[in-house]
Amino acid sequence: MKTRKKIPHLKSERSEIDFWSKNDPRVTPIIQRLKKYLSQI
């Protein structure tokens, strides 16, 4: 599985994260963690 090293730090990247999660179910746990992180900003 290809993963990007880029750490999302802008709320505007949420849509990109949603895109990842829709296209690769295996990353869902990671996506949830990232969303949790983003929600704390």
Residue pairs with C-beta under 8 A, 6 or more apart in sequence:
1 24
1 26
1 27
3 27
8 14
8 16
8 17
8 34
8 37
8 38
9 41
11 38
11 41
13 38
14 35
14 38
17 31
17 34
17 35
17 38
18 31
20 27
20 31
21 27
21 28
21 31
